[in-house]
Amino acid sequence: MSYLIKVGIIGGTGLDNPDILKNREEKQVTTPFGDPSDKLILGEISGVPCVLLARHGRLHNLLPGDVNYRANIWALKQEGCTQIIVTTATGSLREDYKPGDLVILDNFIDRTHGRKQTFYDGSCPELKGFCHIPMEPAYCAKLRNLIISTASNINIFCHPVGTIMAIDGPRFSSRAESLMFRQWGADVISMTTCPEVVLAKEAGISYAAIALVTDYDCWRPNTEHVSHDLVLKNFQKNVVKLISLISATIEQMPKEDWSDTIKKHLEFAEKSVWITN
């Protein structure tokens, strides 16, 4: 018998349409860390209970640096989510990662500043101590592998690995920065990966991210440079493919036994907390 699961879906730019869920209903929630970006949309995909949250709000009224990432992750934890699948629009820092491609992230470089990266800072009196969470592996291997195998089964091409560079925004990079990030070994770049991935790990939740390449940032000569219009245009052009992969992955999830994975993530998070006297 498969473990009881509930999947949180955090939609980035262009993927905040609640119609992907059946039997949906809205739920206004708050958390010890404030309000999440928007109401939660509860529903199901192929009979699997899911919770959809628009990262920037359904009106897209939150800049990347203004998103309450702690409230978003905690709201999904409060709802009992055992896995979180997220999407993010990204620029490519590699020639072979082309606009329209999907990338199943496996690592990150964090260049954001001032974003709250831990639940254990005294904001919630119930959470005692400090959390020194290891970030290797950064993403849930079991969930990543299922997404990759599902993509292959439904003939959707994806890059099975990718390191994402997380920047503050809302501005895009300068060409010098873009070239530097390439030298650092990043494959794609976005503004919303961190601290979301860190907080999910602190919360003990399996977390995987699907990046959709929308542009070549600004490092590539003789190519249209990144702009908000270009990001939206290419995301919308490929959003059906992205939704298909998420839906097909969630359909496969009850066929797997998630008991050990869920338990290990929770124990890993718990053991990372240092209680001071």
C-alpha positions as CSV (number, residue, x, y, z in Angstrom):
1,M,0.0,0.0,0.0
2,S,1.4,3.4,-0.9
3,Y,1.9,6.1,1.7
4,L,-0.8,8.8,2.0
5,I,0.5,11.7,0.0
6,K,-0.5,15.3,-0.6
7,V,1.3,17.4,-3.2
8,G,2.0,21.1,-3.0
9,I,2.4,22.9,-6.3
10,I,4.1,26.3,-6.3
11,G,3.5,28.0,-9.7
12,G,5.9,30.7,-11.0
13,T,5.3,33.1,-13.8
14,G,2.5,31.8,-16.0
15,L,1.7,28.7,-14.0
16,D,-0.8,29.9,-11.5
17,N,-4.0,28.8,-13.2
18,P,-6.1,26.9,-10.6
19,D,-8.0,25.1,-13.4
20,I,-5.3,22.4,-13.5
21,L,-7.0,21.0,-10.4
22,K,-10.3,19.2,-10.2
23,N,-12.9,19.7,-7.4
24,R,-11.1,22.8,-6.4
25,E,-11.8,25.1,-3.6
26,E,-10.1,28.2,-2.2
27,K,-8.8,28.5,1.4
28,Q,-7.5,31.6,3.1
29,V,-4.8,30.7,5.6
30,T,-2.2,32.4,7.7
31,T,1.0,31.1,9.4
32,P,3.3,32.0,12.3
33,F,5.4,33.7,9.6
34,G,2.6,35.8,8.1
35,D,0.3,35.3,5.2
36,P,1.3,33.3,2.1
37,S,1.3,34.9,-1.4
38,D,-2.3,34.1,-2.0
39,K,-5.2,31.9,-1.1
40,L,-4.5,28.2,-1.3
41,I,-6.3,26.3,-4.0
42,L,-7.2,22.8,-2.9
43,G,-8.2,20.1,-5.3
44,E,-6.9,16.9,-6.9
45,I,-5.0,15.6,-10.0
46,S,-5.8,12.0,-10.9
47,G,-7.3,11.5,-7.5
48,V,-4.2,12.8,-5.7
49,P,-4.9,15.6,-3.2
50,C,-3.0,18.8,-4.2
51,V,-2.6,22.3,-3.0
52,L,-1.8,25.0,-5.5
53,L,-0.1,28.3,-4.5
54,A,0.8,31.2,-6.8
55,R,4.2,32.3,-5.8
56,H,3.8,35.9,-6.9
57,G,0.1,36.0,-6.2
58,R,-2.6,35.3,-8.8
59,L,-2.4,39.0,-9.8
60,H,1.4,38.8,-10.0
61,N,1.6,41.6,-7.5
62,L,4.7,40.4,-5.6
63,L,8.2,41.0,-6.7
64,P,10.7,38.1,-6.1
65,G,12.2,39.8,-3.1
66,D,8.9,40.5,-1.6
67,V,7.5,36.9,-1.6
68,N,7.0,35.6,1.9
69,Y,8.8,32.3,1.2
70,R,8.5,31.1,4.8
71,A,4.8,31.7,4.9
72,N,4.4,29.9,1.6
73,I,6.3,26.7,2.6
74,W,4.8,26.7,6.1
75,A,1.2,27.0,4.7
76,L,1.8,23.9,2.6
77,K,3.2,22.1,5.6
78,Q,0.2,23.1,7.7
79,E,-2.0,21.6,4.9
80,G,-0.2,18.3,5.2
81,C,1.8,18.4,2.0
82,T,4.3,15.6,1.8
83,Q,5.9,16.7,-1.5
84,I,6.3,20.0,-3.2
85,I,6.8,20.4,-7.0
86,V,7.6,23.9,-8.1
87,T,8.1,25.7,-11.4
88,T,10.4,28.6,-12.3
89,A,11.0,30.6,-15.4
90,T,14.7,30.7,-16.1
91,G,17.3,32.2,-18.3
92,S,19.9,29.8,-19.9
93,L,23.6,30.2,-19.2
94,R,24.5,27.3,-21.5
95,E,24.4,27.0,-25.3
96,D,22.7,23.6,-25.1
97,Y,20.0,24.6,-22.7
98,K,17.7,26.2,-25.2
99,P,14.5,28.3,-24.8
100,G,11.6,25.9,-24.4
101,D,13.7,23.2,-22.7
102,L,12.8,21.9,-19.3
103,V,15.5,21.4,-16.6
104,I,15.1,19.2,-13.5
105,L,17.2,21.1,-11.0
106,D,19.7,19.3,-8.8
107,N,21.7,22.1,-7.3
108,F,21.8,25.9,-6.7
109,I,24.0,28.9,-6.1
110,D,22.4,31.5,-3.9
111,R,23.2,35.1,-4.7
112,T,20.2,36.6,-2.9
113,H,20.6,38.9,0.1
114,G,18.4,39.6,3.1
115,R,15.8,37.0,2.5
116,K,14.8,35.0,5.5
117,Q,16.3,31.5,5.1
118,T,15.3,29.8,8.3
119,F,12.2,29.1,10.4
120,Y,14.4,29.0,13.5
121,D,15.0,32.6,14.2
122,G,12.6,33.2,17.1
123,S,9.7,34.3,14.9
124,C,7.7,31.2,16.0
125,P,8.1,30.5,19.8
126,E,7.2,26.8,19.2
127,L,10.3,26.3,17.1
128,K,13.2,26.2,19.6
129,G,16.9,26.4,18.8
130,F,18.7,26.8,15.5
131,C,18.6,24.8,12.4
132,H,21.9,24.1,10.6
133,I,20.3,22.2,7.6
134,P,22.7,20.5,5.2
135,M,21.9,21.2,1.6
136,E,23.4,18.3,-0.2
137,P,21.5,16.9,-1.9
138,A,19.6,20.1,-2.4
139,Y,16.5,18.5,-4.0
140,C,14.6,15.2,-3.3
141,A,16.3,12.5,-5.4
142,K,13.2,10.2,-5.4
143,L,10.9,13.0,-6.6
144,R,13.4,14.3,-9.1
145,N,13.9,10.8,-10.6
146,L,10.2,10.3,-10.9
147,I,9.8,13.5,-12.8
148,I,12.7,12.6,-15.1
149,S,11.3,9.1,-15.8
150,T,7.8,10.4,-16.3
151,A,9.1,13.0,-18.9
152,S,10.7,10.1,-20.8
153,N,7.6,8.0,-20.7
154,I,5.4,10.8,-22.2
155,N,8.1,11.9,-24.7
156,I,8.8,15.3,-23.1
157,F,12.5,16.2,-23.4
158,C,14.2,17.5,-20.2
159,H,17.7,18.0,-19.0
160,P,18.1,15.7,-16.0
161,V,20.5,18.0,-14.1
162,G,20.9,21.7,-13.7
163,T,22.5,24.1,-11.3
164,I,20.4,27.3,-10.9
165,M,21.8,30.7,-10.0
166,A,19.4,32.6,-7.7
167,I,19.6,36.4,-7.8
168,D,17.6,39.0,-6.0
169,G,16.1,40.9,-9.0
170,P,13.8,42.4,-9.9
171,R,16.4,43.6,-12.4
172,F,18.0,41.1,-14.8
173,S,21.8,40.6,-14.9
174,S,24.3,42.7,-16.6
175,R,26.3,41.0,-19.3
176,A,29.4,40.9,-17.1
177,E,27.4,39.2,-14.3
178,S,25.9,36.8,-16.8
179,L,29.4,35.8,-18.1
180,M,30.6,35.5,-14.5
181,F,27.8,33.1,-13.5
182,R,28.6,31.0,-16.5
183,Q,32.2,30.7,-15.3
184,W,30.9,29.7,-11.9
185,G,29.2,26.6,-13.4
186,A,25.6,27.7,-13.2
187,D,23.3,26.3,-16.0
188,V,20.3,28.5,-15.6
189,I,19.3,31.6,-13.6
190,S,16.2,32.9,-11.9
191,M,15.0,35.1,-9.0
192,T,12.9,32.7,-6.9
193,T,14.6,29.4,-6.2
194,C,16.1,30.6,-2.9
195,P,15.3,30.4,-0.1
196,E,12.3,28.3,-1.1
197,V,14.4,25.1,-1.5
198,V,16.2,25.7,1.8
199,L,12.9,26.2,3.7
200,A,11.3,23.1,2.2
201,K,14.3,21.1,3.5
202,E,14.0,22.6,7.0
203,A,10.3,21.8,6.9
204,G,11.1,18.1,6.1
205,I,9.2,18.1,2.8
206,S,10.3,16.4,-0.4
207,Y,10.9,19.2,-2.9
208,A,11.7,19.2,-6.6
209,A,11.8,22.0,-9.2
210,I,11.2,22.1,-12.9
211,A,12.8,25.0,-14.6
212,L,11.5,26.2,-18.0
213,V,14.1,28.0,-20.1
214,T,12.7,31.2,-21.6
215,D,15.8,33.0,-22.9
216,Y,19.6,33.1,-23.0
217,D,19.8,35.9,-20.4
218,C,22.2,38.5,-21.9
219,W,25.5,36.7,-22.4
220,R,24.9,35.2,-25.9
221,P,25.9,37.4,-28.8
222,N,23.4,38.0,-31.7
223,T,20.4,36.8,-29.6
224,E,17.5,38.6,-28.2
225,H,18.3,39.5,-24.6
226,V,16.1,38.7,-21.7
227,S,13.1,41.0,-21.0
228,H,9.9,40.5,-19.1
229,D,7.9,40.3,-22.4
230,L,10.3,37.6,-23.7
231,V,10.0,35.6,-20.5
232,L,6.2,35.7,-20.6
233,K,6.0,34.9,-24.3
234,N,8.2,31.8,-24.1
235,F,6.7,30.6,-20.8
236,Q,3.2,30.8,-22.2
237,K,4.3,29.0,-25.4
238,N,5.5,26.1,-23.4
239,V,3.3,26.1,-20.3
240,V,1.1,23.2,-21.7
241,K,4.2,21.0,-21.8
242,L,5.0,21.9,-18.2
243,I,1.5,21.3,-16.9
244,S,1.4,17.9,-18.7
245,L,4.6,16.8,-17.0
246,I,3.5,17.9,-13.6
247,S,0.1,16.2,-14.0
248,A,1.6,13.0,-15.4
249,T,4.1,12.9,-12.5
250,I,1.4,13.3,-9.9
251,E,-0.6,10.6,-11.5
252,Q,2.4,8.2,-11.1
253,M,3.1,9.1,-7.5
254,P,0.6,6.8,-5.7
255,K,2.2,3.9,-7.5
256,E,5.4,4.5,-5.4
257,D,5.9,3.8,-1.7
258,W,6.9,7.2,-0.2
259,S,7.0,6.0,3.5
260,D,10.8,5.9,3.9
261,T,11.4,9.1,1.9
262,I,8.8,11.1,3.9
263,K,10.2,9.7,7.2
264,K,13.8,10.4,6.2
265,H,13.1,14.0,5.2
266,L,11.3,14.7,8.5
267,E,14.1,13.0,10.6
268,F,16.8,14.8,8.6
269,A,15.2,18.2,9.4
270,E,14.7,17.3,13.1
271,K,18.3,16.2,13.5
272,S,19.5,19.4,12.0
273,V,18.0,21.5,14.9
274,W,20.4,22.5,17.7
275,I,18.7,23.2,21.0
276,T,20.6,25.6,23.2
277,N,20.5,25.5,27.0
